[in-house]
């Protein structure tokens, strides 16, 4: 029997619980219901997760680790081998990437306005997708190498967000610069899309 061994999901939210970024690494029957559950499980302990202090909760067969980087709430959910310790290690790697490539200063100073600007948000999306594979495995721990494999420009609206309780469609807020299709295909293939989706030409 093949067991799922990677992460389940990752969320970056503001202090009100509005989702600024999310990735699912396994199928869920209802993303909205799951995000409501995450809110309920973690909300009472947000005040204890300030200043990069990791907090942990369990729900059924899942592990949830969360912390605040300044105004940004970061939540990682894992299963099986990705328990509290493994998720904390992933969180540390992501924190290093953010310090080196996005904030350029202590994470306690990270703000929602800063993160949702086009260039930092682009680095967030591409960085996490390069470090964490489509099945939720941390592939890259050397943050100095992140971004060296490909470059695709994404310009985001300054205020793209959706609620944990009422999800919007972030893709509607995005526009893309023209890039060679080979770059797009490589990106899609690396993130688990099948050949018939990514195309052959």
Secondary structure, DSSP 4 states (H G I P E B T S, - for coil): -PPP-SEEEEEEE-TT-EEEEEEESS--S-HHHHHHHHHHHHGGGGGGS-TT--EEEEETTEEEEEEEETTEEEEEEEETTS-HHHHHHHHHHHHHHHIIIIISS-GGG--HHHHTSHHHHHHHHHHHHHHB-TTS-B----GGGTTSS----EEE-TT--EESSS---GGGGEEE----HHHHHHHHHHTT--HHHH---
